[in-house]
């Protein structure tokens, strides 16, 4: 059953990944994600259905537009494959839980937000607010299905606490953390809080740790200067995803160390 749910989630992830590419391109440019249909940014030619199959079409076209030959970024198949892999992992993790839809939504939102933050240094409200609302509804439904309203209350409290902590950090050091990261923290707190307080602490700490390690490494190899901005959203997303997928054994291991 777990393998079946993971496989179905992975296929679904390929399809959602294709849609996320549209979101990643259009939302920062304040364009509609519904109209017009997918088209080449260079020649504006409509992309035929046969050229819109996740990953496969990009490979068959050798990464170029059929109409004008303009190169198509490798980001497109990468996002599709990444979303498929993450969806499969989430499917395996929550195969027997009512919370599966919530964490698929969270994963898709974090993929889109991370890609946009890496390129544009923004975390759009057009993604954050719908994701917040969807998570609240889906986690409430999961709590009802599993007869555990305590998990939903904990998620809401964790979201509020994460927002408050990040808000204080932003006030103290506005150049070190943008307000988009503050808004993102509520979504992360929700997702981690439904799982447990250990996951909240571990997921947010992992985000800071990933950011610090990668930031120092980029400065060390002179890819970035000390005063250059590094988007923080992808690291927070990575930390949260780590503890959504593997938080339970990590938290159990840490607790056993303290005994």
Order of alpha helices (4+ residues) and beta strands (2+ residues): alpha-alpha-alpha-alpha-alpha-alpha-alpha-alpha-alpha
